[in-house]
Amino acid sequence: MAFEGLSVICGLVIGFFRRGSFASLSTIRLRMLWMVILSYVLQFVSIHVGNHAFYGVLMILSYTTLILFCVLNIKQPGVWMACVGTALNFLEMSANGLRMPAYLPAVRSVNRTLAAELLRGNYGKSVVMTKSTFLPFLGDIIPIHIYPQSVVSIGDCLFSIGIIVFIVYSMTGMVGVADND
């Protein structure tokens, strides 16, 4: 979630330097925006309530809701990229027991405490990447050494680039983001 927040900030900064207007953000019209909030709430509950019987159901509902939101808004700039990123993350998790494999050396490089938590199995929805991990190149393999430090996946990067593109285009008025067709 912190990486997505960083993406929003980057989008706002880039939009500002491209002579965009923060006021233009008020014209954004996205269909079913509540689905994004629901998706993150479902994911938060599934992760932080513990390993309960509903973890898998809530995680599937979370990703399905976010992908559906993206599909409903696919004509907006950057949204298709966010959709592909979300789908790649969902594919990776689906192939690995609804857990996101994280490359331990990458996690160690950003935070040794988090690496210890990952090894103990207490690192949110993540698990240690092993030789038996399916599609390991789609897991959390990219260390981010700027605040907030984290390890992200190719899907996370695509999702974040989509957010940045959407915000920049929205701020600069390069397309009619207020259109609701």
C-alpha beads as a LAMMPS data file, in Angstrom:
LAMMPS data file: protein, C-alpha beads

181 atoms
180 bonds

1 atom types
1 bond types

-500.0 500.0 xlo xhi
-500.0 500.0 ylo yhi
-500.0 500.0 zlo zhi

Masses

1 110.0

Atoms # bond

1 1 1 0.000 0.000 0.000
2 1 1 2.895 2.367 0.739
3 1 1 4.262 1.896 -2.778
4 1 1 0.899 2.926 -4.225
5 1 1 0.961 6.006 -1.993
6 1 1 4.411 6.867 -3.300
7 1 1 3.026 6.508 -6.824
8 1 1 0.248 8.992 -6.082
9 1 1 2.811 11.488 -4.773
10 1 1 5.010 10.952 -7.861
11 1 1 2.015 11.482 -10.135
12 1 1 1.127 14.723 -8.356
13 1 1 4.715 16.008 -8.533
14 1 1 5.120 15.099 -12.217
15 1 1 1.712 16.567 -13.007
16 1 1 2.655 19.786 -11.222
17 1 1 5.957 20.093 -13.098
18 1 1 4.150 19.459 -16.381
19 1 1 2.106 22.566 -15.539
20 1 1 -0.896 20.575 -14.458
21 1 1 -3.549 21.811 -12.095
22 1 1 -4.508 20.237 -8.803
23 1 1 -7.983 21.658 -9.410
24 1 1 -8.273 19.425 -12.489
25 1 1 -8.281 16.432 -10.174
26 1 1 -11.779 17.445 -9.051
27 1 1 -13.075 16.675 -12.564
28 1 1 -12.068 13.023 -12.420
29 1 1 -15.036 10.754 -12.994
30 1 1 -14.421 7.100 -12.351
31 1 1 -17.118 4.472 -12.390
32 1 1 -17.726 2.623 -9.142
33 1 1 -14.807 4.216 -7.261
34 1 1 -16.091 2.611 -4.076
35 1 1 -14.828 -0.708 -5.476
36 1 1 -11.212 0.415 -4.955
37 1 1 -11.909 1.197 -1.320
38 1 1 -13.744 -2.104 -0.858
39 1 1 -10.864 -3.982 -2.473
40 1 1 -8.293 -2.506 -0.102
41 1 1 -10.535 -3.020 2.932
42 1 1 -11.034 -6.686 1.990
43 1 1 -7.314 -7.153 1.543
44 1 1 -6.520 -5.385 4.825
45 1 1 -9.008 -7.550 6.719
46 1 1 -7.780 -10.748 5.057
47 1 1 -4.169 -9.965 6.025
48 1 1 -4.570 -8.456 9.478
49 1 1 -7.270 -10.616 10.976
50 1 1 -4.878 -13.545 10.784
51 1 1 -4.845 -16.880 9.027
52 1 1 -8.527 -17.567 9.248
53 1 1 -10.841 -19.603 7.078
54 1 1 -11.916 -16.563 5.065
55 1 1 -8.424 -15.370 4.068
56 1 1 -8.632 -16.943 0.610
57 1 1 -12.203 -15.827 -0.044
58 1 1 -11.449 -12.239 0.981
59 1 1 -8.232 -12.149 -1.067
60 1 1 -10.006 -13.448 -4.179
61 1 1 -12.834 -10.936 -3.686
62 1 1 -10.282 -8.150 -3.214
63 1 1 -8.446 -8.824 -6.470
64 1 1 -11.627 -9.563 -8.413
65 1 1 -13.154 -6.287 -7.249
66 1 1 -10.058 -4.288 -8.205
67 1 1 -9.811 -5.913 -11.634
68 1 1 -13.524 -5.299 -12.247
69 1 1 -13.071 -1.627 -11.296
70 1 1 -10.192 -1.351 -13.774
71 1 1 -12.223 -2.994 -16.539
72 1 1 -15.111 -0.575 -15.911
73 1 1 -12.689 2.351 -16.266
74 1 1 -10.359 0.922 -18.917
75 1 1 -10.770 3.945 -21.227
76 1 1 -9.104 6.210 -18.686
77 1 1 -5.375 6.849 -19.274
78 1 1 -3.137 4.442 -17.400
79 1 1 -5.975 2.263 -16.111
80 1 1 -5.228 -0.573 -18.553
81 1 1 -1.683 -0.688 -17.145
82 1 1 -2.987 -0.776 -13.572
83 1 1 -5.322 -3.584 -14.626
84 1 1 -2.499 -5.645 -16.134
85 1 1 -0.405 -5.110 -12.997
86 1 1 -3.251 -6.206 -10.759
87 1 1 -3.926 -9.257 -12.928
88 1 1 -0.231 -10.259 -12.842
89 1 1 -0.188 -10.028 -9.045
90 1 1 -3.401 -12.052 -8.831
91 1 1 -1.960 -14.655 -11.195
92 1 1 1.196 -14.954 -9.100
93 1 1 -0.740 -15.277 -5.874
94 1 1 -3.213 -17.742 -7.384
95 1 1 -0.334 -19.927 -8.544
96 1 1 1.188 -19.894 -5.051
97 1 1 -1.604 -20.595 -2.590
98 1 1 -2.924 -17.003 -2.592
99 1 1 0.352 -15.786 -1.100
100 1 1 2.841 -13.443 -2.765
101 1 1 6.302 -14.998 -2.934
102 1 1 9.023 -12.582 -1.858
103 1 1 12.680 -12.990 -2.804
104 1 1 14.485 -13.175 0.549
105 1 1 17.766 -11.486 -0.535
106 1 1 15.757 -8.528 -1.869
107 1 1 13.788 -8.281 1.386
108 1 1 17.040 -8.487 3.397
109 1 1 18.533 -5.691 1.318
110 1 1 15.775 -3.276 2.312
111 1 1 15.070 -4.372 5.879
112 1 1 16.577 -7.209 7.894
113 1 1 13.732 -7.048 10.440
114 1 1 11.156 -7.630 7.706
115 1 1 13.257 -10.513 6.398
116 1 1 13.108 -12.121 9.847
117 1 1 9.333 -11.612 9.927
118 1 1 9.037 -13.158 6.460
119 1 1 11.017 -16.207 7.584
120 1 1 8.686 -16.581 10.584
121 1 1 5.656 -16.337 8.281
122 1 1 4.467 -13.042 9.760
123 1 1 4.818 -10.777 6.735
124 1 1 1.264 -10.037 5.629
125 1 1 0.262 -11.961 2.538
126 1 1 3.876 -12.751 1.585
127 1 1 5.827 -15.985 1.830
128 1 1 9.459 -16.772 1.182
129 1 1 10.173 -17.533 -2.460
130 1 1 11.554 -21.067 -2.895
131 1 1 12.662 -23.318 -5.720
132 1 1 9.103 -24.625 -5.929
133 1 1 7.576 -21.152 -6.396
134 1 1 5.545 -20.907 -9.588
135 1 1 6.307 -17.934 -11.839
136 1 1 8.963 -16.506 -9.488
137 1 1 9.694 -13.601 -11.836
138 1 1 6.208 -12.256 -10.989
139 1 1 6.854 -12.285 -7.233
140 1 1 8.185 -9.505 -5.042
141 1 1 11.714 -9.354 -6.444
142 1 1 12.505 -5.649 -6.908
143 1 1 13.949 -3.878 -3.858
144 1 1 12.968 -0.229 -3.465
145 1 1 15.557 1.583 -1.363
146 1 1 13.732 4.900 -1.017
147 1 1 11.161 5.632 1.640
148 1 1 8.998 3.677 2.194
149 1 1 11.419 0.837 1.616
150 1 1 9.818 -2.290 0.251
151 1 1 10.131 -5.098 -2.233
152 1 1 7.726 -4.982 -5.145
153 1 1 6.703 -7.091 -8.112
154 1 1 6.495 -6.371 -11.828
155 1 1 2.723 -6.185 -11.306
156 1 1 3.173 -3.565 -8.576
157 1 1 5.380 -1.521 -10.913
158 1 1 2.831 -1.663 -13.745
159 1 1 0.018 -0.768 -11.355
160 1 1 2.002 2.190 -10.027
161 1 1 2.958 3.446 -13.482
162 1 1 -0.737 3.289 -14.382
163 1 1 -1.596 5.415 -11.338
164 1 1 1.096 7.952 -12.234
165 1 1 -0.068 8.161 -15.863
166 1 1 -3.679 8.591 -14.773
167 1 1 -2.851 11.402 -12.329
168 1 1 -0.562 13.236 -14.755
169 1 1 -3.103 13.075 -17.566
170 1 1 -5.848 14.148 -15.180
171 1 1 -3.861 17.145 -13.942
172 1 1 -2.679 18.308 -17.356
173 1 1 -6.013 17.921 -19.111
174 1 1 -4.373 15.929 -21.882
175 1 1 -7.558 13.884 -22.228
176 1 1 -11.148 14.384 -21.172
177 1 1 -11.071 12.465 -17.914
178 1 1 -14.447 13.882 -16.967
179 1 1 -16.070 11.823 -19.729
180 1 1 -18.021 8.990 -18.224
181 1 1 -18.537 6.831 -21.324

Bonds

1 1 1 2
2 1 2 3
3 1 3 4
4 1 4 5
5 1 5 6
6 1 6 7
7 1 7 8
8 1 8 9
9 1 9 10
10 1 10 11
11 1 11 12
12 1 12 13
13 1 13 14
14 1 14 15
15 1 15 16
16 1 16 17
17 1 17 18
18 1 18 19
19 1 19 20
20 1 20 21
21 1 21 22
22 1 22 23
23 1 23 24
24 1 24 25
25 1 25 26
26 1 26 27
27 1 27 28
28 1 28 29
29 1 29 30
30 1 30 31
31 1 31 32
32 1 32 33
33 1 33 34
34 1 34 35
35 1 35 36
36 1 36 37
37 1 37 38
38 1 38 39
39 1 39 40
40 1 40 41
41 1 41 42
42 1 42 43
43 1 43 44
44 1 44 45
45 1 45 46
46 1 46 47
47 1 47 48
48 1 48 49
49 1 49 50
50 1 50 51
51 1 51 52
52 1 52 53
53 1 53 54
54 1 54 55
55 1 55 56
56 1 56 57
57 1 57 58
58 1 58 59
59 1 59 60
60 1 60 61
61 1 61 62
62 1 62 63
63 1 63 64
64 1 64 65
65 1 65 66
66 1 66 67
67 1 67 68
68 1 68 69
69 1 69 70
70 1 70 71
71 1 71 72
72 1 72 73
73 1 73 74
74 1 74 75
75 1 75 76
76 1 76 77
77 1 77 78
78 1 78 79
79 1 79 80
80 1 80 81
81 1 81 82
82 1 82 83
83 1 83 84
84 1 84 85
85 1 85 86
86 1 86 87
87 1 87 88
88 1 88 89
89 1 89 90
90 1 90 91
91 1 91 92
92 1 92 93
93 1 93 94
94 1 94 95
95 1 95 96
96 1 96 97
97 1 97 98
98 1 98 99
99 1 99 100
100 1 100 101
101 1 101 102
102 1 102 103
103 1 103 104
104 1 104 105
105 1 105 106
106 1 106 107
107 1 107 108
108 1 108 109
109 1 109 110
110 1 110 111
111 1 111 112
112 1 112 113
113 1 113 114
114 1 114 115
115 1 115 116
116 1 116 117
117 1 117 118
118 1 118 119
119 1 119 120
120 1 120 121
121 1 121 122
122 1 122 123
123 1 123 124
124 1 124 125
125 1 125 126
126 1 126 127
127 1 127 128
128 1 128 129
129 1 129 130
130 1 130 131
131 1 131 132
132 1 132 133
133 1 133 134
134 1 134 135
135 1 135 136
136 1 136 137
137 1 137 138
138 1 138 139
139 1 139 140
140 1 140 141
141 1 141 142
142 1 142 143
143 1 143 144
144 1 144 145
145 1 145 146
146 1 146 147
147 1 147 148
148 1 148 149
149 1 149 150
150 1 150 151
151 1 151 152
152 1 152 153
153 1 153 154
154 1 154 155
155 1 155 156
156 1 156 157
157 1 157 158
158 1 158 159
159 1 159 160
160 1 160 161
161 1 161 162
162 1 162 163
163 1 163 164
164 1 164 165
165 1 165 166
166 1 166 167
167 1 167 168
168 1 168 169
169 1 169 170
170 1 170 171
171 1 171 172
172 1 172 173
173 1 173 174
174 1 174 175
175 1 175 176
176 1 176 177
177 1 177 178
178 1 178 179
179 1 179 180
180 1 180 181
